[in-house]
């Protein structure tokens, strides 16, 4: 099974940045990209029922095509999916689990209060179980290594340093 990097679409400029970073990461990791458009469903019982199968707008379709083309220019295979969700964080975790994603690029969860947004993002990062890149201020430097290939730091006492 080929490793996958999940990219959730968001605002157009954000998605462009994310697809370039994800494609470079996928090229290095010899992975494919799953480009997911999240479709909100108003009632839990409608999930998977086809009730939300409205056509994508031209703008959404054009953005998905542009992202797929960008990834293919990097030489990375791309698949496009539509994921239905009632809760964004739960839907994002479900999509990442279904794809067995190595890493996830997704817009940060929303909230009316800054502390609530930060708490939702913290909880999402904690439950996701894989790197989450929101391209926000809390992401830190955008560096990534495969989980299996990550070197373990050596703990060696320095010469000439006295231990207490």
C-alpha positions as CSV (number, residue, x, y, z in Angstrom):
1,X,0.0,0.0,0.0
2,X,1.4,3.4,-1.0
3,X,1.7,6.0,1.8
4,X,-0.7,8.9,1.6
5,X,-0.6,12.5,2.6
6,X,-4.1,14.0,3.2
7,X,-4.8,17.6,2.0
8,X,-8.1,19.1,3.1
9,X,-9.3,21.9,0.9
10,X,-9.9,25.3,2.5
11,X,-9.6,28.9,1.3
12,X,-8.1,29.0,-2.1
13,X,-4.7,30.7,-1.3
14,X,-4.3,28.4,1.8
15,X,-5.0,25.3,-0.4
16,X,-2.4,26.4,-2.9
17,X,0.3,26.7,-0.3
18,X,-0.7,23.4,1.3
19,X,-0.7,21.5,-2.0
20,X,2.8,22.7,-2.9
21,X,4.2,21.7,0.5
22,X,2.3,18.4,0.5
23,X,3.5,17.6,-3.0
24,X,7.1,18.3,-2.1
25,X,6.7,16.1,1.0
26,X,5.0,13.3,-1.0
27,X,7.7,13.4,-3.7
28,X,10.4,12.9,-1.0
29,X,8.4,10.2,0.8
30,X,7.3,8.5,-2.4
31,X,3.7,8.9,-1.3
32,X,0.5,9.9,-3.0
33,X,-1.8,12.8,-2.2
34,X,-5.4,12.4,-1.2
35,X,-7.1,15.8,-1.9
36,X,-10.3,15.9,0.2
37,X,-13.1,18.3,-0.1
38,X,-15.1,18.4,3.2
39,X,-18.9,18.6,2.7
40,X,-20.8,19.6,5.8
41,X,-24.0,17.6,6.5
42,X,-26.6,19.1,8.8
43,X,-28.0,15.9,10.3
44,X,-26.1,12.9,11.5
45,X,-28.5,10.5,9.9
46,X,-27.8,11.9,6.5
47,X,-24.1,10.8,6.5
48,X,-23.5,8.5,3.5
49,X,-27.1,8.7,2.4
50,X,-26.4,10.8,-0.7
51,X,-28.5,13.7,0.5
52,X,-25.6,16.0,0.3
53,X,-24.5,15.0,-3.2
54,X,-24.9,18.5,-4.5
55,X,-22.7,19.3,-7.4
56,X,-19.5,21.3,-6.7
57,X,-19.6,24.9,-7.7
58,X,-17.4,25.8,-10.7
59,X,-15.0,27.6,-8.4
60,X,-14.6,24.5,-6.1
61,X,-14.2,22.2,-9.1
62,X,-11.7,24.5,-10.7
63,X,-9.7,24.7,-7.4
64,X,-9.6,20.9,-7.1
65,X,-8.4,20.5,-10.7
66,X,-5.7,23.1,-10.1
67,X,-4.5,21.3,-7.0
68,X,-4.4,18.0,-8.8
69,X,-2.5,19.5,-11.7
70,X,0.0,21.1,-9.3
71,X,0.6,17.7,-7.5
72,X,1.0,15.9,-10.8
73,X,3.6,18.5,-11.9
74,X,5.7,17.3,-8.9
75,X,5.3,13.8,-10.2
76,X,3.0,12.8,-7.4
77,X,-0.1,10.7,-7.8
78,X,-3.3,12.4,-6.7
79,X,-6.8,11.2,-5.8
80,X,-9.8,13.5,-5.1
81,X,-12.5,12.6,-2.6
82,X,-15.5,14.3,-1.1
83,X,-15.9,13.5,2.7
84,X,-19.1,14.3,4.5
85,X,-19.0,15.3,8.1
86,X,-21.2,16.7,10.9
87,X,-18.3,17.7,13.2
88,X,-15.2,19.1,11.5
89,X,-12.6,17.6,13.9
90,X,-14.3,14.2,13.9
91,X,-14.6,14.2,10.1
92,X,-11.0,15.2,9.7
93,X,-9.9,12.4,12.0
94,X,-12.1,9.9,10.2
95,X,-10.7,11.0,6.8
96,X,-7.1,10.7,8.1
97,X,-7.9,7.2,9.5
98,X,-9.6,6.0,6.3
99,X,-6.6,7.2,4.2
100,X,-4.0,5.9,6.7
101,X,-2.4,9.3,6.1
102,X,1.3,9.9,7.0
103,X,0.5,13.6,7.5
104,X,-2.5,15.9,7.2
105,X,-2.7,19.4,5.8
106,X,-6.0,21.0,7.0
107,X,-7.4,24.4,8.0
108,X,-7.5,24.8,11.7
109,X,-10.9,24.2,13.4
110,X,-13.1,27.3,13.8
111,X,-14.5,28.8,17.0
112,X,-16.1,32.0,18.1
113,X,-13.5,32.6,20.9
114,X,-9.7,32.5,20.5
115,X,-9.3,30.2,23.5
116,X,-11.9,27.8,22.1
117,X,-10.2,27.7,18.7
118,X,-6.9,27.0,20.4
119,X,-8.4,24.2,22.5
120,X,-10.1,22.6,19.5
121,X,-6.8,22.7,17.6
122,X,-4.9,21.2,20.6
123,X,-7.4,18.4,21.0
124,X,-7.4,17.7,17.3
125,X,-3.6,17.4,17.2
126,X,-3.7,15.2,20.2
127,X,-6.3,12.8,18.9
128,X,-5.2,12.7,15.2
129,X,-2.0,10.7,16.0
130,X,-0.1,12.1,13.0
131,X,1.5,15.4,12.0
132,X,-1.1,18.1,11.4
133,X,-0.1,21.2,9.4
134,X,-2.5,24.1,9.5
135,X,0.0,26.6,8.1
136,X,-0.8,28.8,11.0
137,X,1.4,30.5,13.6
138,X,1.5,27.5,15.9
139,X,2.9,25.1,13.4
140,X,6.6,26.0,13.8
141,X,9.0,25.3,11.0
142,X,7.6,23.2,8.2
143,X,10.1,20.3,8.4
144,X,9.1,16.7,8.3
145,X,10.7,13.3,8.4
146,X,9.1,9.9,8.0
147,X,8.1,8.5,11.4
148,X,10.1,5.3,10.8
149,X,13.2,7.2,9.5
150,X,13.4,9.8,12.3
151,X,16.8,9.6,14.0
152,X,16.8,9.3,17.8
153,X,18.9,11.9,19.5
154,X,22.0,10.6,21.2
155,X,22.4,11.6,24.8
156,X,26.1,11.8,25.5
157,X,27.7,13.7,28.4
158,X,29.9,16.5,27.2
159,X,33.6,16.2,28.0
160,X,34.8,18.4,30.8
161,X,31.4,18.9,32.3
162,X,31.1,17.9,36.0
163,X,28.0,16.1,37.1
164,X,26.5,17.2,40.4
